[in-house]
Amino acid sequence: MLSPGRAPLRLAAVLVALVLPVTGCSLLAPGPEPTGLSAGDQEPPPGTDGLERYYEQELDWSDCPAVECASLEVPVDWSEPDGETLEIAVNRVPAKGDAAGSLVVNPGGPGGSGVDYAAAADQIVGSAVREHLDVVGFDPRGVQRSAPVDCVGDAELDEWMGNDPSPDDASERVAAVEQSAEFGRACEETTGELIGHVSTQDVAKDLDVLRSALDDGKLTYLGKSYGTTIGATYAELFPERVGRMVLDGVFPTDLSGIEAAVGQAKGFDTATRAWAADCLTDDCPLGGTEEEVLASVKGLLQELDRSPVPAGGGPRLTEGWASVGIAQAMYDQGMWSMLTEALVAAGQGDGSALMQLGMTYAGRDTSGTYTSNIMEALPAVSCLDDGVDKDPQEWQQVVDEVEAEAPIWGTFLAWESLVCATWPVEPVEGIGPVEAKGADPLLIVGTTRDPATPYEWAVRLHEQIDNSALVTHEGDGHTAYMRQNDCVDSAVEEYWLTGGLPEGGELTCRE
C-alpha cells in the first residue's frame, strides 16, 4: 500500500531530493544581489483581529547541527486564537553571502519535512541562490517535529502498509473497509484535537506567521509536489503577501478525491510504460515487448498476493509493499535499472531489494522504525482537505471508474483512496480554484511525464492564475528544478534573483 491518503502519491520531492543524489546545476553564476525583494511587514492581514501576538513574535535562533533552528507559536484552531497553541519547528541555512531575504521551502507530502529538506540546501537550490538567500524550512503542523499526527505503532504500521491493495472478492472488500475505518479511528484517538486542524489552509496561515517572523514583507517560496498545494493556498488566502513563488509539480487545490486518483493513476501508467520501454533498450529480463514486461510485473504482484516472499529479515514482501516499491522507482528514472533488478530478484523468491524501495518511500529503516510520520500525516491532511463523498460499501464502483481510465495503476490507487471515505473527521470547506488576484507573478513548473503530478495539472493552475508563467520540462520523473536540467534551473533562479520571467510567459525545456 503506497500510502493511506486520498492522494497517496503526493510525497515525491522529499525522496528525490534527500535520498537520491541531486546533481542539477545552474547556468547562473553568483552575481548581483536579488532585486525587488520586499521586507519589513509584520502586520496581520485584515480581518485577523486577535492574532497580533503571533504576527509580532520573533524567532529565537539557536545552533543546531549544520543549521540554525527555532520554533514558531501558532494557534491549534485559527478560529480561536486565544485557545491552545502548538510549536512549529523551523530551521535556517544562512546565505553564503549577504542575505537579501529568505527562501522558504517545502518538499511535498503531505507529511514531508521541510526542516530536513532545508538542511540539504546545497543540494536543493543552486549556488547563486545559496549566495544571496537564506534557505528556511518548516515542518507543517502535524508533521514530524511539529505536533506530529500519530495513529499506530511501527508494527501496526507495517501491517497497514502491507495490506491487500486489490481486494478480489466480497469478503476481502469488506475487510478493506473495516481496516480503513479502524486506521482512521486510531488516528483520531491517538492524535486528539489536532486531527481536525491539520488542513492545508491551517498550514498556509502558519506560513504567513512564519513570513512575518522572518521579517519578510512578501513570501519567497519553493514548493514541490504537495508543497505546491500549500503555496497555491497561501496565494489565494494572502495574495498581497506573495513574492517570488515557484510551484514545481503541481497538485491543484480544486481536485476532488476521485479526480486525484484518476489523474495520478494515469500519470503512473505513463511512467510505468516509459520504464518498460526503457528496459527494452538493453535486453530486458522481464520480456521482449512492452506488454510482456507489464504482464510480468502484474503476474509477480498476483503471486505475491497469494504468497508473500522473504525480504531480508523485515516484513515479508506482500503485494502491497511491492506496489509501494515499484511506485517509488517511478519518481526518478535514475532508479529504473534498480527496479528491474529488484523485480527479477523478487520473482526468484528474494524480496529484499523491492522491499528496500518500499521502505524508502515509507520512511522505514531496516530496524523496523519509521523515521518520520509521513504515512500517518498524509491521510490526516488529505482527508481533511478533500473528503470522499462515496459509500465505502460500494467502493468497487469507484475502483471500476478509476481502472477504466488507468488500467495499470487504477485499482491500486482507487483502493488507496478508500481511507478518506471512512475518515472520522469531517473535511473543511475547500478554497476551490486559485486566482490569487493581486499577487505578484508566480512561476509554475510542470514535467510532461511526471507520474505523481501530471503535467496537465500545472497547465490547469497556470490557466487559473492570470499573473503566472509556465516552465514546461519535457521529460520523466517527478518535479524538475535541480534535477539535471540547466534550462529549468536557470529559469527558476533568474526569477528568484531578478524577478525575470520567461518571454511570453511560457518556456519549454527539453532533456
TAWOPE-V718257 format. One line per field, one symbol per residue. psi: psi as a letter, one per 30 degrees, with the letter a starting at -180 (. if undefined). Layout:
# TAWOPE-V718257
psi = ???
This chain:
# TAWOPE-V718257
psi = kelglfifhgddfeeeffekkkgllkfklkbllkkgkklgjgkllkghkfgefefflkkjklkljflklllkklkejffifgalllkkkklkjlkfbkkfakjkkkfabkfkjfeeeefheffflleeefefkkkklkjlkfkdfiikkkelleeeeeeefgljgikfaeeeeeeeeeeeeeeeeeeeeeebeffghgleeeeeeeeeeeeeffhkeljkkjkkbffeeeeeeeeeeheffkbjkkjjikjlfgkleeeeeeeeeeeeeeeeeeeeeeeffiikfflfleeeeeeeeeeeeeeeeejllkhhfalljleeeeeeeeeefffkffgeeeeeeeeeeefggjgeeeeeeeeeefhklffgkjflgefeeeeeeefeeiljikjffgffeeeeeeeefifefeeeeefffeeffgkfkkllklfakkehkfllklkkkkkehkeeikefeeeeeefejeillkkkjjallklekhhhjeeeeeeeeeeefffklkkfgkkkkl.
